[in-house]
């Protein structure tokens, strides 16, 4: 994975843009009315965002455009892999939870990995909005941004899609599972 702050080579950028363009064109239901040329122009003007999208792709998130914010003139990318990104599973919620674990510590934690990649964890509202585009996490689950009052009590939230509904659950922040990862948002 390209390290934080490291810009991709021209070859890496071209390859990534080709992948993103193909995904964009094959999933127009996620971004009706948006034009790839405008997205690509924004990406080419922001090489640090390309580095982030590259990291999302390398961790198997399959990032795609899911919206456009007219107020900020930004395209919104999100991990659109059918199941929680494989390269970001088996992580506890944050560093505090990771440090408190005495046995069988996972390799890392969600918030540190998200920061390293350069993405924001989805909120519950963003997760529900994503599920309106198509159904994700039908066999896995994804950590979501947890309100401070829940986190202060040792918990963290995650979501999935089952039985035609989005479910929000809680777990100890120090828990981790091979079927739970996280999705991120990137604004370009």
Secondary structure as a PSIPRED ss2 file (coil, helix, strand):
# PSIPRED VFORMAT (PSIPRED V4.0)

   1 X C   1.000  0.000  0.000
   2 X C   1.000  0.000  0.000
   3 X C   1.000  0.000  0.000
   4 X C   1.000  0.000  0.000
   5 X C   1.000  0.000  0.000
   6 X C   1.000  0.000  0.000
   7 X C   1.000  0.000  0.000
   8 X C   1.000  0.000  0.000
   9 X C   1.000  0.000  0.000
  10 X H   0.000  1.000  0.000
  11 X H   0.000  1.000  0.000
  12 X H   0.000  1.000  0.000
  13 X H   0.000  1.000  0.000
  14 X H   0.000  1.000  0.000
  15 X H   0.000  1.000  0.000
  16 X H   0.000  1.000  0.000
  17 X H   0.000  1.000  0.000
  18 X H   0.000  1.000  0.000
  19 X H   0.000  1.000  0.000
  20 X H   0.000  1.000  0.000
  21 X H   0.000  1.000  0.000
  22 X H   0.000  1.000  0.000
  23 X H   0.000  1.000  0.000
  24 X H   0.000  1.000  0.000
  25 X H   0.000  1.000  0.000
  26 X H   0.000  1.000  0.000
  27 X C   1.000  0.000  0.000
  28 X H   0.000  1.000  0.000
  29 X H   0.000  1.000  0.000
  30 X H   0.000  1.000  0.000
  31 X C   1.000  0.000  0.000
  32 X C   1.000  0.000  0.000
  33 X C   1.000  0.000  0.000
  34 X C   1.000  0.000  0.000
  35 X C   1.000  0.000  0.000
  36 X H   0.000  1.000  0.000
  37 X H   0.000  1.000  0.000
  38 X H   0.000  1.000  0.000
  39 X H   0.000  1.000  0.000
  40 X H   0.000  1.000  0.000
  41 X H   0.000  1.000  0.000
  42 X H   0.000  1.000  0.000
  43 X H   0.000  1.000  0.000
  44 X H   0.000  1.000  0.000
  45 X C   1.000  0.000  0.000
  46 X C   1.000  0.000  0.000
  47 X H   0.000  1.000  0.000
  48 X H   0.000  1.000  0.000
  49 X H   0.000  1.000  0.000
  50 X H   0.000  1.000  0.000
  51 X H   0.000  1.000  0.000
  52 X H   0.000  1.000  0.000
  53 X H   0.000  1.000  0.000
  54 X H   0.000  1.000  0.000
  55 X H   0.000  1.000  0.000
  56 X H   0.000  1.000  0.000
  57 X H   0.000  1.000  0.000
  58 X H   0.000  1.000  0.000
  59 X C   1.000  0.000  0.000
  60 X C   1.000  0.000  0.000
  61 X C   1.000  0.000  0.000
  62 X C   1.000  0.000  0.000
  63 X E   0.000  0.000  1.000
  64 X E   0.000  0.000  1.000
  65 X E   0.000  0.000  1.000
  66 X E   0.000  0.000  1.000
  67 X E   0.000  0.000  1.000
  68 X E   0.000  0.000  1.000
  69 X E   0.000  0.000  1.000
  70 X C   1.000  0.000  0.000
  71 X C   1.000  0.000  0.000
  72 X C   1.000  0.000  0.000
  73 X C   1.000  0.000  0.000
  74 X E   0.000  0.000  1.000
  75 X E   0.000  0.000  1.000
  76 X E   0.000  0.000  1.000
  77 X E   0.000  0.000  1.000
  78 X E   0.000  0.000  1.000
  79 X E   0.000  0.000  1.000
  80 X C   1.000  0.000  0.000
  81 X C   1.000  0.000  0.000
  82 X C   1.000  0.000  0.000
  83 X C   1.000  0.000  0.000
  84 X C   1.000  0.000  0.000
  85 X C   1.000  0.000  0.000
  86 X H   0.000  1.000  0.000
  87 X H   0.000  1.000  0.000
  88 X H   0.000  1.000  0.000
  89 X C   1.000  0.000  0.000
  90 X C   1.000  0.000  0.000
  91 X C   1.000  0.000  0.000
  92 X E   0.000  0.000  1.000
  93 X C   1.000  0.000  0.000
  94 X C   1.000  0.000  0.000
  95 X H   0.000  1.000  0.000
  96 X H   0.000  1.000  0.000
  97 X H   0.000  1.000  0.000
  98 X H   0.000  1.000  0.000
  99 X H   0.000  1.000  0.000
 100 X H   0.000  1.000  0.000
 101 X C   1.000  0.000  0.000
 102 X C   1.000  0.000  0.000
 103 X C   1.000  0.000  0.000
 104 X C   1.000  0.000  0.000
 105 X C   1.000  0.000  0.000
 106 X C   1.000  0.000  0.000
 107 X C   1.000  0.000  0.000
 108 X C   1.000  0.000  0.000
 109 X E   0.000  0.000  1.000
 110 X H   0.000  1.000  0.000
 111 X H   0.000  1.000  0.000
 112 X H   0.000  1.000  0.000
 113 X H   0.000  1.000  0.000
 114 X H   0.000  1.000  0.000
 115 X H   0.000  1.000  0.000
 116 X H   0.000  1.000  0.000
 117 X H   0.000  1.000  0.000
 118 X C   1.000  0.000  0.000
 119 X C   1.000  0.000  0.000
 120 X E   0.000  0.000  1.000
 121 X E   0.000  0.000  1.000
 122 X C   1.000  0.000  0.000
 123 X C   1.000  0.000  0.000
 124 X H   0.000  1.000  0.000
 125 X H   0.000  1.000  0.000
 126 X H   0.000  1.000  0.000
 127 X H   0.000  1.000  0.000
 128 X H   0.000  1.000  0.000
 129 X H   0.000  1.000  0.000
 130 X H   0.000  1.000  0.000
 131 X H   0.000  1.000  0.000
 132 X H   0.000  1.000  0.000
 133 X H   0.000  1.000  0.000
 134 X C   1.000  0.000  0.000
 135 X C   1.000  0.000  0.000
 136 X C   1.000  0.000  0.000
 137 X C   1.000  0.000  0.000
 138 X C   1.000  0.000  0.000
 139 X C   1.000  0.000  0.000
 140 X C   1.000  0.000  0.000
 141 X E   0.000  0.000  1.000
 142 X E   0.000  0.000  1.000
 143 X E   0.000  0.000  1.000
 144 X C   1.000  0.000  0.000
 145 X C   1.000  0.000  0.000
 146 X C   1.000  0.000  0.000
 147 X C   1.000  0.000  0.000
 148 X H   0.000  1.000  0.000
 149 X H   0.000  1.000  0.000
 150 X H   0.000  1.000  0.000
 151 X H   0.000  1.000  0.000
 152 X H   0.000  1.000  0.000
 153 X C   1.000  0.000  0.000
 154 X C   1.000  0.000  0.000
 155 X E   0.000  0.000  1.000
 156 X E   0.000  0.000  1.000
 157 X E   0.000  0.000  1.000
 158 X E   0.000  0.000  1.000
 159 X E   0.000  0.000  1.000
 160 X E   0.000  0.000  1.000
 161 X E   0.000  0.000  1.000
 162 X E   0.000  0.000  1.000
 163 X C   1.000  0.000  0.000
 164 X C   1.000  0.000  0.000
 165 X E   0.000  0.000  1.000
 166 X E   0.000  0.000  1.000
 167 X E   0.000  0.000  1.000
 168 X E   0.000  0.000  1.000
 169 X E   0.000  0.000  1.000
 170 X E   0.000  0.000  1.000
 171 X E   0.000  0.000  1.000
 172 X E   0.000  0.000  1.000
 173 X C   1.000  0.000  0.000
 174 X C   1.000  0.000  0.000
 175 X C   1.000  0.000  0.000
 176 X C   1.000  0.000  0.000
 177 X C   1.000  0.000  0.000
 178 X C   1.000  0.000  0.000
 179 X C   1.000  0.000  0.000
 180 X E   0.000  0.000  1.000
 181 X E   0.000  0.000  1.000
 182 X E   0.000  0.000  1.000
 183 X C   1.000  0.000  0.000
 184 X E   0.000  0.000  1.000
 185 X E   0.000  0.000  1.000
 186 X E   0.000  0.000  1.000
 187 X E   0.000  0.000  1.000
 188 X C   1.000  0.000  0.000
